[in-house]
Amino acid sequence: MRKLHAVFISLAASTLVSCSTVPDHGTTASSSVVVPRVERSIQPQPETSSTQLDPNAATLARLEMLAPEADPGVLALALEARNCAVRSGEVDQDAKLAVIDYSRPSTDKRLWVFDVARDQLLFRELVAHGQGSGDNYATRFSNRDNSHQTSLGLFLTAETYIGNNGYSLKLDGVEHGFNDNARSRAIVMHGAWYVNPEMAASKGRIGRSHGCPALSQGIARRVIDTMKGKQLLFSYANDAAWLQHGQSFACDGRSAQQIVAAARALRGGGAQRVAVAAP
């Protein structure tokens, strides 16, 4: 994997306006429910002299049990990106992992935050995409300034600040050509009044940002405090260019298609117990 990098540009908090709100109406956002700790329910299987448990598959199986409604292929790709970041030394083994599946509509709770090391699902929330990316579905993605589009791939979380959208979290994209302009574009995580289920019910979608992963105002601070300081955010979509050329998940030689297909094939049978030939 290419060494993760971040372009740090000193911006005063008051000048970060790239993700200013896009008003639809004045509804106040309601807070989402935080999912409590889910106890590990996968029991280790007895090993034989010829088999051993694949630790990556076992971790993926636990994430699937914590978030059974999530696409296992998306979880697998995000987990592989996390594994690559740990191997490279950019984050430690305790790094939390937030996963956004932008192939889902904005009316779905498509953000999951995992404490992978402790087998916990910490949050599942609504999250906005950029107004340039589409209406209820995000179908267009960009790394360009003023595109108002969402970017894909792996982000390293950084520092917090108070800006035009209140308490916010800076993000450094590590996918060259896909999200590495995140800091200069002021793509940050923040709360927004337009991210709420009432708007989803009345308009058929939640409001849209200028490219930021905006959350409900009622939950934003809690998620930001959980995710600040060298945690990981992985944004997924069915985007052919990114799936073919993204590098964050490519450290073990497999393509995105191979990682996703293998995980989806395990869903429904054998995902909880995966044995590989012993060396």
C-alpha positions in Angstrom: 0.0 0.0 0.0 1.1 3.4 -0.8 2.2 5.3 2.3 -0.8 7.3 3.7 -0.3 11.0 3.4 -2.0 14.1 4.4 -1.7 17.6 3.1 -2.0 19.9 6.1 -3.1 23.4 5.1 -3.6 25.8 8.0 -7.1 27.2 7.7 -8.7 29.4 10.3 -11.9 27.7 11.5 -14.0 30.6 10.5 -12.9 30.4 6.9 -13.9 26.7 6.4 -17.1 27.2 4.4 -17.0 24.5 1.7 -19.6 22.5 3.6 -22.0 25.3 4.5 -25.6 24.0 4.8 -27.9 23.8 1.8 -31.2 24.9 3.2 -34.4 22.9 2.4 -36.4 24.1 5.5 -35.9 24.9 9.1 -36.7 21.6 10.7 -34.6 20.8 13.8 -32.7 17.6 13.6 -33.6 14.8 16.0 -30.9 12.7 17.6 -30.4 9.1 16.5 -30.2 6.1 18.8 -26.8 4.9 19.7 -26.4 1.1 19.5 -25.1 -0.3 22.8 -22.3 -2.9 23.1 -23.1 -6.2 21.3 -21.5 -9.1 23.1 -19.4 -11.4 21.0 -21.5 -14.4 20.1 -19.2 -16.3 17.8 -17.7 -19.3 19.7 -14.2 -20.4 18.6 -14.3 -23.7 16.8 -11.9 -26.5 17.8 -8.8 -26.4 15.6 -7.2 -29.5 14.1 -3.6 -30.0 13.1 -4.5 -29.2 9.5 -6.7 -26.1 9.9 -6.6 -22.7 11.6 -9.0 -19.8 11.8 -8.4 -17.0 9.3 -8.3 -14.0 11.6 -9.4 -11.5 8.9 -12.5 -13.7 8.1 -13.3 -14.1 11.8 -13.2 -10.3 12.3 -15.4 -9.7 9.3 -17.8 -12.3 10.6 -18.1 -10.4 13.9 -18.7 -7.1 12.1 -21.5 -8.8 10.1 -23.1 -10.0 13.3 -22.9 -6.5 14.8 -24.4 -5.0 11.6 -26.4 -7.7 9.8 -28.1 -5.2 7.5 -24.8 -4.0 6.1 -23.4 -5.3 2.8 -20.7 -7.8 3.7 -18.7 -6.8 0.7 -18.6 -3.2 1.8 -17.5 -4.2 5.3 -14.8 -6.5 3.9 -13.4 -3.7 1.8 -13.4 -1.3 4.7 -11.8 -3.8 7.0 -9.1 -4.5 4.5 -8.3 -0.8 4.2 -8.1 -0.7 8.0 -5.7 -3.7 8.0 -3.5 -2.0 5.4 -3.4 1.2 7.5 -2.5 -0.8 10.6 0.3 -2.7 8.7 1.7 0.6 7.4 1.9 2.1 10.9 -0.4 5.0 10.1 -2.9 3.9 12.8 -2.7 1.5 15.7 -4.6 -1.7 16.4 -7.2 0.1 18.4 -8.2 2.5 15.6 -12.0 2.8 15.2 -13.6 2.3 11.8 -16.5 4.3 10.4 -18.1 2.9 7.3 -20.4 4.9 4.9 -22.1 3.0 2.2 -23.1 5.6 -0.4 -24.7 3.0 -2.6 -27.6 3.2 -0.2 -30.2 6.0 -0.3 -29.8 9.0 2.0 -33.0 7.9 3.8 -31.1 4.8 5.1 -28.9 4.9 8.2 -25.8 4.2 6.1 -23.1 5.2 8.5 -21.7 2.5 10.9 -19.0 3.2 13.5 -17.2 0.2 14.8 -14.8 -0.3 17.7 -13.2 -3.3 15.9 -10.8 -4.1 18.7 -13.6 -4.5 21.2 -16.3 -6.0 18.9 -18.7 -3.1 19.4 -21.0 -1.2 17.1 -21.0 2.3 18.5 -23.3 4.1 16.1 -25.5 3.7 13.1 -26.7 7.0 11.7 -28.0 9.0 8.8 -25.3 10.8 6.8 -25.6 13.3 4.0 -23.8 13.4 0.7 -22.9 16.4 -1.4 -25.5 18.2 -3.4 -23.4 17.7 -6.5 -23.5 13.9 -6.1 -27.2 13.4 -6.5 -30.6 13.6 -4.8 -31.6 10.6 -2.7 -28.8 8.5 -4.2 -25.2 9.6 -4.6 -24.1 8.7 -8.2 -21.3 11.2 -8.9 -18.1 11.6 -6.9 -15.2 14.1 -7.1 -12.0 15.2 -5.5 -12.3 18.7 -7.1 -12.8 21.9 -5.2 -16.2 23.6 -5.7 -17.7 20.4 -7.2 -19.9 20.0 -4.1 -19.5 16.3 -4.6 -18.7 13.6 -2.1 -15.3 11.8 -2.2 -14.7 8.1 -1.9 -12.1 6.0 -0.1 -10.2 6.0 3.2 -9.9 9.1 5.3 -7.7 9.6 8.4 -9.5 11.6 11.0 -7.6 14.6 12.5 -8.4 17.6 14.8 -11.6 19.2 15.8 -12.6 22.9 15.6 -15.5 25.2 15.8 -16.5 26.6 12.4 -19.5 27.8 10.4 -21.2 24.5 11.0 -20.3 24.3 14.7 -18.2 21.5 16.2 -16.5 19.8 13.3 -13.9 17.1 12.5 -11.2 17.6 9.9 -10.5 14.7 7.5 -7.4 13.9 5.5 -8.0 11.8 2.5 -5.4 9.2 1.6 -6.6 8.0 -1.8 -4.5 9.8 -4.4 -6.7 11.4 -7.0 -9.9 10.4 -5.2 -10.0 12.1 -1.8 -6.6 13.6 -1.1 -7.9 17.2 -1.6 -10.3 16.7 1.4 -8.5 19.1 3.7 -8.0 21.9 1.1 -11.7 21.5 0.1 -12.7 21.7 3.8 -14.4 18.3 3.6 -15.2 17.7 7.3 -17.6 15.8 9.5 -20.2 18.2 11.2 -23.7 18.4 12.4 -26.5 19.7 10.2 -30.2 20.5 10.8 -31.1 19.0 7.5 -30.0 15.5 8.4 -33.1 14.2 10.1 -35.8 11.5 9.5 -38.6 14.1 9.3 -37.1 15.6 6.1 -36.6 12.1 4.7 -40.3 11.4 5.3 -41.5 14.7 3.8 -39.1 15.1 0.9 -38.0 11.5 0.1 -34.4 12.4 1.0 -32.4 14.2 3.7 -30.7 17.5 2.9 -27.3 17.6 1.2 -24.0 19.1 2.1 -21.3 20.6 -0.1 -19.5 17.3 0.0 -19.1 16.7 3.7 -20.4 13.6 5.6 -22.9 15.7 7.7 -24.7 14.1 10.6 -27.7 14.9 12.7 -27.0 17.7 15.1 -28.3 15.6 17.9 -25.5 13.0 17.5 -22.7 14.8 15.7 -20.7 15.8 18.7 -20.7 12.3 20.2 -19.7 10.7 16.9 -17.0 13.3 16.3 -15.5 12.9 19.8 -15.4 9.1 19.2 -13.7 9.5 15.8 -11.3 12.3 16.3 -7.5 11.8 16.3 -6.2 9.1 13.9 -9.3 7.0 13.5 -10.5 5.8 10.1 -13.5 6.7 7.9 -14.1 4.6 4.8 -16.6 5.9 2.2 -17.9 3.3 -0.3 -19.9 3.5 -3.5 -20.3 1.4 -6.7 -17.9 3.7 -8.6 -15.9 1.8 -11.2 -12.9 4.1 -11.4 -12.4 4.1 -7.6 -13.0 0.4 -7.2 -10.4 -0.3 -10.0 -7.7 2.3 -8.9 -8.2 2.9 -5.2 -5.1 2.0 -3.2 -6.2 2.0 0.5 -7.5 -1.6 0.3 -4.9 -3.0 -2.1 -2.0 -4.0 0.1 -2.5 -7.8 -0.1 -2.6 -8.0 -3.9 -6.4 -8.6 -4.2 -8.6 -6.3 -6.2 -11.7 -4.6 -4.8 -13.9 -7.0 -6.8 -12.2 -10.0 -5.4 -12.5 -8.8 -1.8 -16.1 -7.8 -2.2 -17.1 -11.0 -4.1 -15.4 -13.3 -1.5 -17.2 -11.6 1.4 -20.6 -11.7 -0.3 -20.1 -15.4 -1.2 -19.7 -16.2 2.5 -23.0 -14.5 3.6 -25.5 -17.1 4.7 -23.1 -20.0 5.0 -19.7 -20.5 6.5 -19.1 -16.8 7.3 -18.8 -17.5 11.0 -16.2 -20.2 10.6 -13.5 -20.0 8.0 -10.7 -22.4 7.9 -7.6 -22.3 5.8 -4.8 -24.8 5.2 -2.1 -24.6 7.9 1.3 -23.5 6.6 
